[in-house]
Amino acid sequence: MKAPVGESAWTPSRRGSVAPFIVMEVMRAANERAAAGGDVLHLEIGQPGTPAPRGVIAAAHAALDNDRIAYTDAFGIPPLREAIARWYRDHYGVSVPAERIAVTTGSSAGFLLGFLAAFEPGDRVALAAPGYPAYRNILRALDLVPVEIPTGPETRFQPTPALLAALDQPVKGLIVASPSNPAGTMLSPEALRDLALWCEANGVRLISDEIYHGIEFTALKGQTALAFSERALVINSFSKYFSMTGWRLGWMVVPPELVRSAECLAQNLYISAPTLSQRAAIAAFDCTPEADGHVTRYRRSRDLLLNELPRAGFDNLAPADGAFYVYADVSGLTDDSEAFCKRILAETGVAITPGLDFDTQRGHRYLRISFAAAEAEVAEAARRLVAWRRGFSAG
């Protein structure tokens, strides 16, 4: 008779032992508060409070009426890939063959495919801290090594060639995001070019997260890394600018040498992106006036927060050039941003995210506030935070 199997046989894999995505944890706590009858203002998540474009919704209805909604090619339907290629030509002046465009299940699948196609287990991949937490968590789940580069106001929370050159060991990849999450800062075209050239010269794969392109509030506009390097791996999404988060649709522009690897991985990992979303998304590129109108509303919410948050004691703020986040240094108020955010939710109903999600070393003194929600919700949240801060000071 066999000996009993030990408990260690049933433990989760090491690859699955990644940190939680704290934004989602905060949203769950906020939803639990709402389910218990409390009111919640959702400023914790990058979820546009604006609907998908009307043309996209109409195209989805038409697809439901006329399409089988069957599997597509792993890289997506040709009309959508061709529409994305035209977007690069018309919007950026960059020629990208449709054959190099992979339609993905949100940008998240793009990062997964890109990292798997570009890197070997154990490879080191650099990224700015603060930065989007799923970068490092996906890297760790794939047995890659995230190399966090501490950044601050002096570099606008962005990596630089000098910071990369100062690393004690070489890296195989670099992830950049402009506009960034959580700081909302942008790289100038010259700064992005310098990073791309440094990567080319040092054999480093550049991964450019461009999902917030189009959501910009200064004269500086997002430039694609493809303008400077054919070897750059570019990720984008319909979620943010086009307000299509739940449609789970993104795309990746794949360097020529990675196309076949990425295609085989896509075939095996998820077959194809949602067909209904693909059919509908073709219309998105004809809906830019509507999307730009949403950006105007985001701008008003951004300006309101930049004016009102200092009255709540949050007066050390990143510039918020783009995206829809304000990143606040609250070290003058707390050294435990997680407990601080929990207290704010409990006492005001305003859900915001502690900086530990974005910077494991210094995030205890930062928090991120999203202004993607409806304008009225953002305004009411600001009012509550100012009133709460006055009570906080009095207490």
N, C-alpha and C positions, 0 to 999 in steps of 0.2 A: 504494500500500500504506500502511495506517495505521501511524503511529508506535507503538512499544510503549507500553502503558499503564504509567504510573509506579507505584511501590509505594504512593504516597500514596492511590491510588484504593481500596486494600484495608485502610486503617487503620480501627480501630473508631471509632464515632461518639463525639463529645465527651460526649453524654448518658450513654454507657455507661462513662465514665471516672470512676466513683464509687469511693469507698474500700471495701475489703472489710468485711464484717461480721466483726469479729475474733473474736467468740464462736464463729462457725462455723469459723474458722481454728484456734482452740484445740481445738475438738472434733475436727477432722480430725487434728491432731497427736496428740491423746489416742488416737484410734482407730488410728492408725498404730503407736503404742506397744503397744496391745493386740494388734494383728495380729502384731507381732513377738514376742509372748509375755510382754510386761510387764503388770503389773496397773495398773488405772486406777480412780480414784474421781472420778466426774464431778460436780464442783461448779462447772463453768463455764457451764452452760446452764440456762435456766428451763424445765426439762422435769420435770413432776411424776413422782415415783417411784411414784405411786399410779395404779391403773387407772381407766379410764372407769367411770362408774356401772353397776351390774349391770342396771338397767332400760334403759339406753341400749344395752347389748350385746344384751339380749333383743329390743329393738325392731329392732335391725339384723338379727338373725337372721330375725325375722318379715318384714321388708321384703324380704330376699333370697328368702324362700320365696313371697312373695305379690305382689311389685311388679316391674314391668318395669325399674325403675331408668333411666328415660328422662330427657330434658331436663325442666326445670321452667321456670316463669316466671323472668325474669331476677332478680327480687327475691325469689324463693323460693316455697315452697309455702304457701298460705294458712293451713293449720293451725299451721305453725311460726311464721309472722309473728303470728298471733293469740295464740299462747302467749307470745311475747316481749312483746307489748302487755300481756297479763295480768300478766307479771312486773313491768313498770313500775308498774302499778296496785297490785299487792299488796305489792311489796317497797319501793317508793319513795313510793307515794301520788301518782303522776304519771300523768295520762291521755295516752297516745300512740296515735293512730290506727294500726292495722296497715298502712294504706296508706303510711305514712311509714317503714316498717321495710324495710330491704334486707338480705337474707341474703347474706353474702359468703364468698368462699373465704379463710377466716381473716381476722383483723383487718388483715392486710397488704393484701388487696384493698380493704378498706374505706378505708384511708388513700389508696391510689392513686385510687379513685373519688372520694373526698371532695376531695382536692387538685385533681384535674382539673375537677370540677364547680364548685368555689368560687373558683379563682384563675386569673389570666392569667399567661402567661410574663413573668418579670421581677418579679412581686409578691414582696414581702418577708414572710416568715412567722417569727414569733418563737417560740423554744423555750428551755427551761432547759438550761443546761450545768452539771452532767452530765445527760444524757438519753439516751433510746433512740436508737441510731445510725441506725436505718433511717428515722427521721423526716427527718433532714437529707439522707441519701443519696437517698431517694425524691424529696424536694423538688428536689435538684440535677439528678436525672435528668429531671425535668419542666421544667427551665429556670426553676425558682423559686429564690428566694434565702433560705436559712436564716439567721436572725439569732439567734445564740446569746447568751443572757443569762447571764453568769457568776453562779452562785448558790452559797451555802455554808451552813454551820450556822446563821448568823444569820437566814436566811429558811427554814430547814429544807430547803434545796436546792429551793425552789419559787419561781416567779416571783411578783412582787407588782405592784400598780398603780404603786407608786413607781418600781420598776425599769423598767417599761414607759414611764412618762412621761419617764424620763431618757434614753431612746434618742435618738440624734442625728438619726434619720430615722423617719418614720412607717412602720407595718407594716400589712399587710392581714389578717393572721391571727395567732393565738396558739394553740400546742399546750400543753395541760396534761395531766398524768398524776397521778392520786391513787387508790391508792398509786402511787408512782413507781418507775421502773426507771432507774438502779440503786440509788437511795438508800433506797427503801422508805418514804419519808415521805409524809404525807397532808396534804391541805388540809382545814381545818375547814369546815363548811357556810358559815360567815360569810366565810371567806377565798375560797372558791369563788364565793360570791355577789358579793363585791366585784370579783373578776376579771371575772365575767360582766357586771356593770353597767358596768365600765370599757370592756369591749369594745363593748357596745351604744352607749355614749355616744360612742365614737370610731370607729364604723364598722368594727370589727375582727371578723372571723369567729373565734369560739371553737371550737376542736376539742378535745374532751374524750376522752382515752384512759382508759376505765374497765375495761380488761380484767382488772385485779387486784381488782375489787370482790368482796367476799366473803372475801378472804384478808386478814384484819385481826386485830391482836393487842392492841389497846387498846380503851378505851371509845369511841373515835372510829370511826364507821362511814362507809363511802363514801357520798357523796351524788351523785346525778346532776346534771349541769349543766342538764338539762332542767327541773329545779325552778326555775331562775332565768332561763332564756332559751329561747324557741322557736326562735331563730336559731342556737343552738349545734348543732354537728354532733358527734354522740356515736358513738364506736366501742367495741364490746365483742366478746367472743369466748367460745367454749366451751372454749378451750384450757386455761386456768389453773384457775379455780375448779372446773370440771367435769372436769378432767384429760383433755382430748380433743385434745391437740396435733396428732397425726397425722391426725385426722379432717378437718382444714383447713376449719373452719367458724366464722364470726363473723357479726356483724351491725352495721349502721349505722342510726342514727336520723337521718333526713335532714330538714333544714329544709324547710318547704313549698315555698319558691321554687326549691329545687334538686332536687326529686323527679324531674321529667321528664328533666333533664340526666343525673342519676345513673343513671336507668333505661336511657337510650339508651347511655351509656357501658358499663354492665354487659352489655347485649345484645351489644355489639360486641367487648368485651375478653375475656369468658370465658363468655358465654351464660348460665350459671347455676352456682351452687355445687354441690358433689357431692350428688347426689340421695340416695344411701344415708345419708350423714351427716345430711342434712336430716330424713329419715324417723325416724332414730334419735334425733335431738336433741330431738324433741318430748317425749320421756320425761324429759329431763334435769331439767326443772323440778319433777318429782315426786321427785327424788333428792337434795334438799338435805340431809336428815339424813346421808346417806353422804358428801356433799361436805364438810359441816361436820366430820365425823369426820376427814377428811383434813387440814382446817385445824388441828385439834387436834394432829395429828402434826407438821405444819409448825411449830406453836408450840413444841413440845418441842425440835425441832431448832434453831430460832432461839434459844431460851433457852440451849441447850447451847453454841452458837457464841459468843453474847454473853458467856458465862462463861469459855470456854476460849480464845478468840482472843487476849485480852490476855496470856495466859501464853505465847503464841507471838510476842509483840511487836507484835501488831496491836491497839493499845489506843485508837486514835482512830477511833471507829466512828459512823456515822450511826444514828439511832434505830431503824430497821427497824420502823415502825408497821404495815406491811402488805407485800403481795407476798411473795417468798421470797428476798430478797437482803440481804447485809450489805455495805455500802460502806465500805471501810477506807482511811484516810489512812496510807500507809506511808512518808511522806517521811523519817521517822527511820531507815528501814532501806535505802532505795534512792531514786535519782532516775531509775530506768529500770524502770518496772513491767512492761514487756513482757519484758525479759531476766530480771527477777526471777521472773515466772510460769513462764517456760521452765525456769529452774533448779529451781523447786519441782516441776514435772512430772517432770523428769529424775531428781531425787533422792528424791522421795517418792511419785510416782505420783498426786498430787493435782492435778487440772486446775482452774485458776481463771482468771479473765479480767482482763487489765490494764485499768486505767481509761481508756486511750487510746481504747477503743471508745466511751466515753460522753462524754468531754471532751477535745477535741483540743488544748487549751491547757494544762490542768493535770492531765490524766489520767496523766502519767508518774509521778505520786506517789500514785496511788490504785489499788486493785484491788477487784473485785467477787467475792464468794463466794456461790454459790447454796446454799440449804438445801432445795431441792425434792426431792432424791434421797431414797432410803429412809433411815430413821433410823439404821440400823446403819452405812450408808455414810458419813453425815455424822459420826457419832461416831468412826469409824475415821479419817476425814480429819483431824478435830480432833486426835486422838491423835498422828497422824504429824506434823502441823504443829508441835505443841508439842515433840515429840522432835527434829524437824529444827532448830527454832529454837535449842534448847539446843546442838546440834552446830555450828550457824551461829555462835553467840556464841563458843563455844570456839575455832572456827577463826579 
